[in-house]
Structures are given as structure tokens and as C-alpha cells.
Amino acid sequence: MRIIDIRELPVPISRYADPSVPSGGLTTSVVAVITDVNRDGKPIVGYGFASIGRFAQGGLIRERFAPRLLAARDIDLMDDAGTNLDPFRAWKVMMSGEKPGGHGERCVAVGALDMALWDATAKIAQLPLYRLLAHRTAGTEVTSPPVSVYAGGGYYYPTDDVGRLSDEVRRFSDLGYRHAKIKIGGAPLAQDLKRIDAAARLLDGPDHLAVDAIYAYTPTSSIEAADALAPLGLWWFEDICDPLDFETLAAVARCYTAPIAAGEALFSAAEANLLDRHGGLRRDRDILLFDPVHCYGLPGYLQIVEVLEKRGWPRAAFWPHGGHLFCLHVVAALGLGGAEVNPLCFQPFGGYGDNEIISEGVATPSQIPGIGFEARQDLRDLLATLLDG
């Protein structure tokens, strides 16, 4: 059993559902891992992409990590039975010769390929990914577990910001979401409080609304923002300051009693350990946002879960960043707290299948073998371009 080809394509993605709003130049890498396993006369292909919020990593994928997979011996990629791929072994092949630390963008390049490997492996096993993951990671059988989800988005609009934000949150509600997350920190605090008030009125109150500052606040402005938000009773306050400024994060945690969410821009078990030791987070209420793709893929993410579980964190505290189908499978398989969804932005990767129904803030993974990207017509069309030629 071999990987016979790996293809990568950089594509643009936008924070906005409205194509007339500038995207900010974001890109991501889409990858196809083509195996020598044939079914119905066609090779089984696993698809992945570099999640959301970074940039395409084509150079690293093509020059460093894909060649290692293509040159690997069969025994280094197969499971013990020799009937399927073993993504954990493939991950060791990709990481061969890599030094710890200095993550840069390599963690995302590895994560994109890792996602495609899991997709291919689940397709070969003819199982939806969450069932394969539950069996491979814990030896358990899981059948269609409900997953709590929330709608992510709420970026600033260049005109009529509060009005267009309100329209967006109304659409979240119409789609079945009961919790949502919007952005703050990019405007004066008074303007952000207007955004928060408008969004909370369209949900079931401020305790159904999270806010994401995207690391905008300084040590001083972090405390100012925390003081202003404290009386509101928000669901959580996310990505407050520089992700490695544990001193400021801990200072906020001392004065802000409502939940804090952190970890999205940390990529290793060592960094997760530092966050827990020095970031002041509270195990009884705070949220961990590590992205399974950005953390060197699922093997790296599992290392983070293991480290923090040993330090007393419950799995319910993990709500992976990403907003796409891979995270839904990971949450369902591992029994985590819930998943972000980007139903309107970052298309065609955000959201789930074309016929996916969110009911009262709950989603159920589909039974399609693999991750299920093919359930989205626009995404299916994009993935098909990787196989042209």
C-alpha cells in the first residue's frame, strides 16, 4: 500500500460571505493524497486543507513533507494488518529530522497533509472519520454522537458595521445556531460594546455570545477591555493578547471572572504546558481552542489533550478552532466540549454539508466515509481540480 502522488493548490478564502467585501488576502493550501488502493475503478484519494486563519504552505508541502511520504517504505505507512494506511506512522515519516520548537508554518503544512491522510484512511476503511478515530485512538465504537456547535464570524464590515453584523447573527439563528462568536479589539471599545449589544439581542442573551479579540490588546488595554466586559456575562472572552504573553493573560484572569478562551495560536504540547502553568487559566470554566490542523495534525493535537488532561483539564474544555468538518469529527470521536463552525465565511471550507441541519445548536456527523468534503458541491468542484491533468 503506497501513496502514489500528492498534489497541493493554494486558494483564496474570505472572512466574508459577501464577495464584494475585501478578503484581506487570506489563502490556504488544499492537498490531495492519492493512494494505490482502487475502488470502483478509481484510486482512493484523501483530501485536506490548512484549516483557517493562516496562509498557504505550498513550498513546505512540496519541498519538504510530501517528498518524505512519497519516498517512504510501505511498512512505514501501513497499519499492522497491511490493509490500510496508518496516519500515526505517516506522521513520524513527515516529522523525520525535524527539530522541536520554531514551529513557524511547518506545523500547518504537516497538519494539512495529516488531514488528507486521515480522510484517505477512513475512506479505505469505508467508515466516517469520527468512527475510525474513536477506534484508532481509544478502541471504542461511537455512533452518530451529537456535538454542540456555535457559529463563528462577526468580522468588522467596512460600512454599516452594526447593521450588517446584526444581519449576520440573524442568519446564524435562522440556521439553527444558538451560540455565536464575533470579533472585537479592532475598533474603539465603545464601538465594540455596540457590536456586542446588537449581537446579544439577537441570541438568547450575552451568555450565548463569545467575543474574539484576535490578540489585539496590550497589557494595559487588556485590563481596560476586561473591566468593560465583566458586567456583561459573556459566554467567553477569546484571544485577548499576544498568545505567548502569559503574564498579561494571567492578569486578566485574576480580574475577569467569566470564562476566557485561549490556545488557538499555540501549536505544541510544550506550549500548551506553558499556557497552563503561567497563563492563569481556570480548569472549571475556561476554554481551550487549539486547532487540530495547526498543531501538526491530529497526532500533535492528541499530545496536547494528553498533557492537559494529566494536569486536570476536562475534555469538555476543548472547543477546537477551525470551523470545518474535520474538527466536527475530532470532537465527536474524542468526546470534546464542542466545535466552532464558520457557516457563512471562509467558503467553501467553512460549514458542513449542503444538506446539513443544525438543530438547537447541535450537529451530528454524517455517515459518509472519510471526512465528507464531497457532500459540499462547491468544495467537491474545487477538490476535483487537484486531480485534473
Protein Blocks (a to p, Z undefined) as FASTA:
>chain_A
ZZfbdcdddddddfbfblkbcghlpacdddddddfbdeehiacdddddehehiacfklmm
mmmmmmmmmmpcfklmmcfkopaccfklmmmmmmgoiaeejklmmmmmmmmmmmmmmmmm
mmmnopafklmmmmmmnopacehiacddddeejiacfbhklmmmmmmmmmmmmnopabdc
ddehjacfklmmmmmmmmmmmmnbjklcccdekhmacfklmmmmmmmmmmnopabdchkb
afklmmlmmmmmmmmmbdcdehjlgcbfklmmmmmmmnopafklpccfbdfklnnpjklm
mmmmmmmmmnopafklpccehjpaklmmmmmmnopabdcddfkgopakgccdfklcceeh
iacddfbehjhlmmpmklmmmmmmmmgZZ
